[in-house]
Amino acid sequence: MQKIVIINTRCANFSSVMMALKRLGCESVVSDDADTIRSADKLILPGVGTAAAGMENIEKYHLKELITETKKPLLGICLGMQLLSQMSSENAGTGSQEIGCLGVVPGTVSLLKAGGLRLPHMGWDQVDVIGDCPLFEGIPNHSYFYFVHSYALSLTEKTAATCTYGEKFTACVHNGNFFGVQFHPEKSGPIGARLLQNFLGM
């Protein structure tokens, strides 16, 4: 049986990801232990909240090198995807704050230019797949996934899928063994389950 480790940044709803994996017949563990992370077959980096808090905990619990140097397939979800980028620009309430992130995928994260639409971008929206990212094998293009976010990754040469909410943004990014999705596959019904199954099958 595969060993699936969900990286514990203290900034995520781990139970929903674990339950989604369990429905697929796959057990997982949540850990920040270096040996446990290194021994994983697959890694998942979920996240909610701010890049500042996420990166602070990644540094605090000595997770940065464990993530950036892994050769195992790694899936970032929501904030976890954003943390894979080079930088995030956040409004800290007293002005702009730039947070250096993990830098394993290109691009920067910034507040969505929603064009008068309500933020956060929350609910079901269509995803337009670019190329042949293995996460989307067997998933029809323009399928709906569930989103909850106000910040998004810019379009880059590693963008594997896009979504449009006021502006077009990266809904999925793929660079080598690193994958990231802005939406929540664990909350996206059968389509999300298929995406997770594709990840598990890598």
MOZIBEL-V777529 format. One record per backbone hydrogen bond with DSSP energy under -1.0 kcal/mol. CO is the residue of the C=O (numbers start at 0). NH is the residue of the N-H. Records with the same first field share a line. If there is no record, write none. Layout:
# MOZIBEL-V777529
CO=NH / NH
This chain:
# MOZIBEL-V777529
2=40 / 41
3=28
4=43
5=30
6=8
10=47
11=13
13=17
14=18
15=19
16=20
17=21
18=22
20=25
21=24
28=5
30=7
32=36
33=37
34=38
36=39
41=4
42=74
43=6
44=76
46=78
49=53
50=54
51=55
52=56
53=57
54=58
55=59
56=60
57=62
58=61
62=66
63=67
64=68
72=42
73=178
74=44
75=180
76=79
77=81
78=82
80=83
81=84
82=101
83=103 / 104
84=102
85=100
86=108
87=98
89=96
94=91
96=89
98=87
106=85
107=153
108=88
109=151
111=113
113=116
120=148
122=146
124=144
126=141
127=161
132=135
133=136
135=138
139=142
142=126
144=124
145=183
146=122
148=120
149=111
151=109
152=169
155=158
157=173
159=129
160=170 / 171
161=127
162=168
164=166
166=164
168=162
170=181
171=159 / 160
172=179
174=177
176=73
177=174
178=75
179=172
180=77
183=186
184=187
187=191
188=192
189=193
190=194
191=195
192=196
193=197
194=198
195=199
196=200
198=201
